[in-house]
Amino acid sequence: MGLKNKLIIQNVILIAITVCATLLSILIYSYFYERFTQKPAPGIYNTGLIVITDGDRVIHASSQLSEAQIGSLMIDIKTNASKVMLNDQPYLVTSESFQIGNDTPYTAYSLTPSINITSYYKNMAAFLICVFLIAFILTAQSIARYNHKHIIKP
């Protein structure tokens, strides 16, 4: 095998090892990020929070909400906020109007936890760049050392 072919194969190996190491590190990063990030209490993701109003009067609210939280929530809803904070956790608010029998208009507000995914991608991009550079440098040094021992000074 000629020198040209050896160098081409080494460059392909360099890129393949770097990409594989980077992909593996992204999988590991994603696993540990999910395991160690703070999430709200377990039941909240499954059920969400619901508040039903009859005009300005609250007729039903999820049991996880205190009176103070309901009052704060209603103030936020009156300002047409689409995102509210409860217990230092952001929630997205969606509303649905409906009527029952006596033609009284009711509004149901559904609160679902909002997850800040932007920080995940920013951190992952920085991690990805660092791992790629480190893997590339280490692999290139390894190939250079091999070339020095076997091609330059055999």
C-alpha positions in Angstrom: 0.0 0.0 0.0 1.4 3.4 -1.0 2.0 6.3 1.3 -0.8 8.3 -0.3 -3.3 5.5 0.5 -2.0 5.2 4.1 -2.5 8.9 4.7 -6.0 8.9 3.2 -7.0 5.9 5.4 -5.5 7.6 8.4 -7.6 10.8 7.7 -10.8 8.7 7.3 -10.0 7.0 10.6 -9.3 10.4 12.2 -12.7 11.7 11.2 -14.6 8.5 12.0 -13.1 8.2 15.5 -13.8 11.9 16.2 -17.4 11.6 15.1 -18.0 8.4 17.0 -16.5 9.8 20.2 -18.6 13.0 19.8 -21.9 11.1 19.2 -21.2 8.8 22.1 -20.5 11.8 24.4 -23.8 13.5 23.2 -25.7 10.4 24.2 -24.0 10.3 27.6 -24.6 14.0 28.1 -28.3 13.7 27.2 -28.7 10.8 29.6 -27.1 12.6 32.6 -28.7 15.9 31.8 -32.2 14.3 32.0 -31.3 12.4 35.1 -29.9 15.4 37.1 -32.0 18.4 36.0 -34.6 19.6 38.4 -38.2 18.7 37.5 -41.4 19.5 39.3 -43.1 17.0 41.6 -43.8 13.7 39.9 -47.6 14.0 39.7 -47.7 17.4 38.1 -46.4 16.2 34.7 -49.1 13.6 34.4 -52.1 15.6 35.4 -51.3 19.3 34.9 -53.2 21.9 36.9 -56.7 22.9 36.1 -58.7 26.0 37.2 -62.4 26.4 36.2 -64.0 29.9 36.5 -67.5 31.3 36.3 -66.6 34.8 35.2 -64.4 36.2 38.0 -65.3 33.4 40.5 -63.2 30.3 40.8 -65.5 27.3 41.1 -62.8 24.5 40.9 -59.1 24.3 41.2 -56.6 21.5 41.3 -55.8 20.3 44.8 -52.1 21.1 44.4 -53.0 24.9 44.3 -53.3 26.9 47.5 -55.6 29.9 47.8 -52.7 32.3 47.4 -51.5 30.6 44.3 -55.0 30.7 42.8 -55.3 34.4 43.6 -51.9 35.1 42.0 -52.8 32.9 39.0 -56.1 34.7 38.4 -54.3 38.1 38.5 -51.9 36.8 35.9 -54.7 35.3 33.8 -56.6 38.6 33.8 -53.5 40.3 32.2 -53.7 37.7 29.4 -50.4 36.1 30.5 -49.6 32.9 28.5 -46.9 31.9 31.0 -47.1 32.0 34.8 -44.8 31.1 37.7 -45.9 28.8 40.5 -43.4 27.5 43.1 -40.5 28.8 40.9 -41.7 26.6 38.0 -42.9 28.2 34.8 -46.3 27.0 33.5 -48.0 27.5 30.1 -51.6 28.6 30.4 -54.2 27.6 27.8 -57.9 28.4 28.2 -61.1 26.8 26.8 -64.6 28.4 27.1 -67.7 26.2 27.4 -71.3 26.3 28.6 -73.4 23.9 30.6 -77.2 23.6 30.6 -78.1 27.0 32.1 -76.1 28.9 29.4 -73.6 30.2 32.0 -70.2 30.7 30.3 -67.4 28.8 32.1 -63.7 29.0 31.3 -61.3 26.2 32.0 -57.6 27.1 32.4 -55.1 24.3 31.9 -51.6 24.8 33.3 -48.8 22.6 31.9 -45.2 22.8 33.1 -42.9 24.6 30.7 -39.5 23.2 30.2 -36.6 25.5 29.3 -35.1 23.5 26.4 -33.0 26.4 25.1 -30.5 26.1 27.9 -30.2 22.3 27.1 -29.2 23.0 23.5 -26.8 25.8 24.4 -25.0 23.6 26.9 -25.0 20.6 24.6 -23.6 22.7 21.7 -20.7 23.9 23.9 -20.1 20.4 25.2 -20.2 19.1 21.6 -17.6 21.5 20.4 -15.3 20.8 23.3 -15.6 17.0 22.9 -15.1 17.2 19.2 -12.0 19.4 19.5 -10.5 17.2 22.2 -11.2 14.0 20.3 -9.8 15.4 17.1 -6.6 16.6 18.8 -6.0 13.4 20.6 -6.7 11.3 17.5 -4.5 13.5 15.3 -1.7 13.3 17.9 -2.0 9.5 18.0 -1.8 9.3 14.2 1.1 11.7 14.1 3.0 9.6 16.7 2.3 6.5 14.6 3.5 8.2 11.4 6.6 9.4 13.2 7.5 5.9 14.4 6.6 3.9 11.3 7.0 6.2 8.3 9.4 9.0 9.2 11.8 7.1 11.4 11.0 3.4 10.8 
